[in-house]
Amino acid sequence: MLPIFWAVYFLALAYKKQSNIMLAEHLELIETIGLNLFFLFIFGFIGLSIHDVMNKNNVPKMGKVVVYFVLFLGCAGFIAKGIIQFIWESQGVG
């Protein structure tokens, strides 16, 4: 186990010089992906918490549909923003 650790350690040191340049070039892309994943997890946790609260309080089916629809509209807004931003940046507008 220990020789494998040292082999990986030395490979990481050798790769470090190349990775600093690569990281600087792709930092904006990494930040964008991280932010989108953050929003995905936040909307997921919001949906789970809303689901839990509605089940504990015996909310009628129509109320659940309305709440989930509003949550979906919030998610769809972020998805639409991402698609519009991607299209504008690919056309050189943004």
N, C-alpha and C positions, 0 to 999 in steps of 0.2 A: 504494500500500500504506500509506503513512504517513497520508494523510487518513482512511482507514478506521480506523486505529488510534486517532487522536484523536477521531473520532466515537464510537467504542465507549467510549473513556475518559470522555468528557463525559457520555454516557448512563449509564454506571456511577456517576459522581459524583451525577447527578441522582436516580438510583434508590436510592442508598445510604441516604438518610434514611428512605425507606419500608421498605427491606429490614431495617433494624435492628429495627424494631417487629415485622415479620413473623417474623424469625429468633427473637426472644425468645418469641413465642407458640408456635412450633413446634419449639422446641429439644428437648423430650422425644421428639417423634416422630422427629426426625432422628437422635437418639442411638439410639433403638430400632431404626430401619432399619439404621443403621451397625453395631450390635452383631449383628443377625441376618445381615447380609452377611459380617461377620467370621467368625461361626460357619460359614457356608456355605463360605467359602474354606478355613478350617482343616480341616473335614471332607473337603473335596475334596483338599487336600494330603496329609492322613493317608491317604486312600484310594489316592492315586497312589504314595505311598511304600511302603505295604503291598503294593500290586500289584507294584512294582519288586522289593522284597525277595523276595516269593514266587516271582517268575519267575526270579530269579538263583539261588535255592536249590532249584529243582525240587520245590516242594511238591506233594503229591498233590491231586487234584481235590477230594476230600472235605475236606481241610484248608483249601483255598481257600474252599469253600462255608461252612464254619464261621466262618472269619475275616471274610468279607464279611457274614455274617448278624449277627455281633456288632457290626460297624461300623454296619450298618443299624439295629440296635436302639438304638445310641447316638444316631444321627440321628433316629430315630423318637421317642425320648424328648424331644429338644429341640423337635421339631415338635408333639408332644402338649402339652408345657408351653406353647408359644405359643398353641395353640388354646384350652386351658383358661383361660389368662390373658386372652385376648381375650373369651371368653364371660363370665367373671366380671366383667371391667371393663365390658362392655356391659350387664350386669344390675345394676351398682352394688355388687357384692360387694367388689371389690378396690379 
